[in-house]
Amino acid sequence: MRPVFIGASPNTEKDDIKLAIKLLFQPWNWRGDKENSVNRFEKMVSEYHDGINAVAMDSARSAFYLLLKAYGIGPGDEVILPSFSCLVIANPVIWVGAKPVYVDIDKETFNLSLEDLKKKVTNKTKVILVQHTFGLPVELEKVREIVGKDVKIVEDIAHSLGGIYKGQKIGTIGDASVATFGIEKVISSVRGGMVLVKDYKIAEKIRKELAIAPHFSFVRTKIALLNPILWSIITPVYYVGVGKATIGRAFSFVAHKLGIMGIMIEKCEYDTQKPSWIPARMPSVLARLGMNQFGKLDRYNNHRREIAKIYEQKLGTFKVDQNSTHNYLRYPLLVEPEKRSRIYNIASKNHFVLGNWYKNILYAPDSSLEKLGYKKGDTPNAEWVAERIINLPTAVNISRKSAEILTEALENQK
Ligand SMILES: Cc1ncc(COP(=O)(O)O)c(C=O)c1O
């Protein structure tokens, strides 16, 4: 059986690899092409989201940064954020000089706690970033009631692209949203992000800033194109060998050492510093990969619902409704902290590498938390969940059969 890695290019299929290889050999098309791929990708995503203004760039962190700037957020302002998330999406608040304020989560939904939100809103609150964790929609109408009409609601649709909440596309309910096409997300262009914003003037401001932003470098573009190709070589041989001495592990080790696998979070970001090349424009080749994946969005999300249902039946407490209109980017399990590493090991013995979003507050080492404006105890539920969370894969790289094998291996272990 082919191994399943939750984070290593989980959305990549044969057509994506073929496209990446083709594009790798067309360096003259990397930055811009005559088909205007970046504009076409923006149009595609915009049309899917009821015609909302869409602006593409290198990542969601850049998208949030430029959006905050365009809204005029700065010193003296407060931005409410989930702490059960990743530091890269908190950093932009610090980059514009505003204060991040972290809201706790509900232990069952992993989404923001409305009770805690009531305590965190002040007259300095200008923006709230709302994450639909693992795809489950936040009740945005209740958030609006609490924050009032003047606070901008920005949806973080990293986990929830393609979902629908009460008849409305997720990403079109708030004032704006930020999307990522990072490697482990709903669809992947390896790197990439977009702002979706209702206010045309804000979209234009962002476009102007981007027009003078650096290009995504040739080296980074090459590394991004190589990523799905390399994983397609490493994955089938990852467990071929003796014990831990396997061909795939050796290949992966060398590729990482050579720096050709790319890095998602730069060292300076752990110190809340902005990498000098961010924000950057989206290269047209990554828009091409993104468009190819976007065409498969609904199929991928249907698949995720089916796989999540398999886990729920025997393992989970996270409810799965197959008639629901949202996705399940990953299936979350909560286990006693002392059992967690055993469960990873059992999964690994069966050739599954599970996920750990978000095993630390803001997915950050303790040494970064103070810089991020987070004090231990600020969000106790999120801290409790962080100690217990394990994520099971639901992407297209796991078949129903594999999900059943994983379920069987983990049953009785929780
Ligand atoms: C919930 C969430 N939002 C946003 C991001 C940022 O996406 P990007 O890597 O495109 O900046 C991440 C990254 O891991 C994330 O986990």
PDBQT file of the ligand as one rigid body, heavy atoms in Angstrom, charges set to zero:
ROOT
HETATM    1  C1  LIG A 501      -5.001  28.701   9.461  1.00  0.00    +0.000 C 
HETATM    2  C2  LIG A 501      -3.924  29.265   8.592  1.00  0.00    +0.000 A 
HETATM    3  N1  LIG A 501      -4.139  30.434   7.972  1.00  0.00    +0.000 NA
HETATM    4  C3  LIG A 501      -3.207  30.989   7.182  1.00  0.00    +0.000 A 
HETATM    5  C4  LIG A 501      -1.992  30.379   6.975  1.00  0.00    +0.000 A 
HETATM    6  C5  LIG A 501      -0.962  31.063   6.128  1.00  0.00    +0.000 C 
HETATM    7  O1  LIG A 501      -0.899  30.605   4.825  1.00  0.00    +0.000 OA
HETATM    8  P1  LIG A 501       0.363  30.964   3.925  1.00  0.00    +0.000 P 
HETATM    9  O2  LIG A 501       1.358  29.881   4.157  1.00  0.00    +0.000 OA
HETATM   10  O3  LIG A 501      -0.159  30.981   2.526  1.00  0.00    +0.000 OA
HETATM   11  O4  LIG A 501       0.874  32.280   4.367  1.00  0.00    +0.000 OA
HETATM   12  C6  LIG A 501      -1.720  29.174   7.591  1.00  0.00    +0.000 A 
HETATM   13  C7  LIG A 501      -0.420  28.520   7.343  1.00  0.00    +0.000 C 
HETATM   14  O5  LIG A 501      -0.059  27.502   7.762  1.00  0.00    +0.000 OA
HETATM   15  C8  LIG A 501      -2.712  28.588   8.428  1.00  0.00    +0.000 A 
HETATM   16  O6  LIG A 501      -2.501  27.416   9.056  1.00  0.00    +0.000 OA
ENDROOT
TORSDOF 0
